[in-house]
């Protein structure tokens, strides 16, 4: 028998309208684990859960439950049970009959049913509610009944589809703790779907971060938080400063116009990377002219341990700590968290320890396309003709296939869609300290990555233009 | 607790209801009172129970009442049997019945029922089928089927898909899900369908006249005859009152069955 209770092998799910909800996902879950599928809405987490439950049939790939292929087995034949987002209790049945529903189908005798329903209701602390009408219960109570109903069949896996999202904040926190307790007590494998990163960190043994149908990272909560593998994960989980950086050499990274020692190696020399620094990882202190310069120029005993200096531009009290923005002398805006309050306008200096700098590979370094050289210094890609500089075009024959590269910061976004060669929509925005990194998705579904200092909003319609001299062409390598 | 009619908003808005209130008083309440007065008086205007005594002593009238109820019952049952599956397949989204089908099912409601009945009579003529009891039941089903489909359709459509999924998830087959979840949840729809079909069919007379060449007389026809005969107006009023009471009794029974006990 397999050691994994669930194995998802290269599962994809494409809907009839062509959207790829789940794209080649593989996942192995051990018996008794609490695994959370985490991601923004539309990332495919619920679809993946529904594939495991059997409400959706995977377009390709297979799903093993306890080593047995269940890919196309209907839900009523799988030993998994689901807790639905909006409880989905049967409104015509009372609490007892709702919980007993699964057992009654199995034609178990009445005494046994009563015994097991009582036990299940006790686990969810709803013992005295047997005769109650489900519609008279509060949201939290309804969800407890829904959980009791799902665990009474003693499933091998319990699937939970955002079960707490309809509850208020306080109730949610209580239920989180109870769910953890229940998971320990029952020893059943839990697969939990949520878009709430805090919930995922609190509950899970392992977190699967998803985006646009693909798994971004799988790891324990601490791994996901401390060592995000890309800027999406870093941005989605917790507050973070994500900055463009260059890995100068092993153990040395350059960002905010300074070199920093770091705890990462193996990226190569002068490699462009992203770094993540959590706001709480900065050391901050008051800076005045008496303290030595926070620069590497000071050598030996004179060398200041402080690495950056700047000015507080905003300070917000958050209960336990203050959330501050520091504008460094070099023009980078950093989010810093500390127990002490610094006034707006105050000069401060910052220190980052090497182990608090998380270095990540960039998803890509420039926009790349494939196209054909046309007449009159034009190149065709994405079904449009783009002008290139004469110098570039001269190196190629008309009709020749080429690879095209454009830097992030050389794409021009136009307010008026008509002004661009292509139209698109701002799909996601990532703040990088001194500029924004945008993903602009064209109407045909192609992504352009754009670095800009201009402020755009998610969902803005833009025209995409590229100055001729910034389009680089390369011979197609065969 | 604040009484709702003391509420300022209510005060302001309740005058909007006046036109309907006047309409109701003139055309519903007043006629009902008059029917009651006529039923309990004789031709001279003196109080009398003779009209009711006459009804119960005339086996013909009593039998017609029973027969009318029987025909209405058969029509209603047939409408449930025909209408439920249609409503079910249109309402369950996974069957993907196009919206046009739904409209086609409801389309007959838009045509006046007299036109439809005359058309039915002609149709029987074209196919050489005899008019009579069979034609009558066919015609009534045809006329009233949409009134059965519509409430059942909306009660099934209201059921959240996740409830059906929950049932399946807990081990129910498609049929078990139907029997244990969909059917009980669509009962209110069936109930209002029954009321909407049964009540008008019990008191109908035009359909009976047109589809049986006046051979079968339903209770409605008897009332009509009585009222059209000069000195039987009081008897007709009594018959109307009796029918009204019986129809109300049947709906009361229906309502009572729906009130499941619940603890709050």
HADDOCK unambig.tbl for C-alpha pairs under 7 A between the chains (distance, minus, plus):
assign (segid A and resid 75 and name CA) (segid B and resid 168 and name CA) 6.15 0.50 0.50
assign (segid A and resid 75 and name CA) (segid B and resid 169 and name CA) 5.24 0.50 0.50
assign (segid A and resid 76 and name CA) (segid B and resid 168 and name CA) 5.17 0.50 0.50
assign (segid A and resid 76 and name CA) (segid B and resid 169 and name CA) 5.12 0.50 0.50
assign (segid A and resid 76 and name CA) (segid B and resid 170 and name CA) 6.25 0.50 0.50
assign (segid A and resid 76 and name CA) (segid B and resid 171 and name CA) 3.93 0.50 0.50
assign (segid A and resid 76 and name CA) (segid B and resid 172 and name CA) 5.88 0.50 0.50
assign (segid A and resid 76 and name CA) (segid B and resid 173 and name CA) 6.60 0.50 0.50
assign (segid A and resid 77 and name CA) (segid B and resid 171 and name CA) 6.58 0.50 0.50
assign (segid A and resid 81 and name CA) (segid B and resid 169 and name CA) 5.99 0.50 0.50
assign (segid A and resid 81 and name CA) (segid B and resid 170 and name CA) 6.64 0.50 0.50
assign (segid A and resid 82 and name CA) (segid B and resid 169 and name CA) 6.80 0.50 0.50
assign (segid A and resid 88 and name CA) (segid B and resid 162 and name CA) 5.65 0.50 0.50
assign (segid A and resid 88 and name CA) (segid B and resid 163 and name CA) 4.75 0.50 0.50
assign (segid A and resid 88 and name CA) (segid B and resid 166 and name CA) 6.56 0.50 0.50
assign (segid A and resid 89 and name CA) (segid B and resid 163 and name CA) 6.46 0.50 0.50
assign (segid A and resid 90 and name CA) (segid B and resid 163 and name CA) 6.46 0.50 0.50
assign (segid A and resid 92 and name CA) (segid B and resid 185 and name CA) 6.60 0.50 0.50
assign (segid A and resid 102 and name CA) (segid B and resid 170 and name CA) 4.96 0.50 0.50
assign (segid A and resid 102 and name CA) (segid B and resid 171 and name CA) 6.24 0.50 0.50
assign (segid A and resid 105 and name CA) (segid B and resid 172 and name CA) 6.63 0.50 0.50
assign (segid A and resid 132 and name CA) (segid B and resid 263 and name CA) 6.05 0.50 0.50
assign (segid A and resid 133 and name CA) (segid B and resid 262 and name CA) 6.29 0.50 0.50
assign (segid A and resid 133 and name CA) (segid B and resid 263 and name CA) 6.59 0.50 0.50
assign (segid A and resid 136 and name CA) (segid B and resid 264 and name CA) 6.38 0.50 0.50
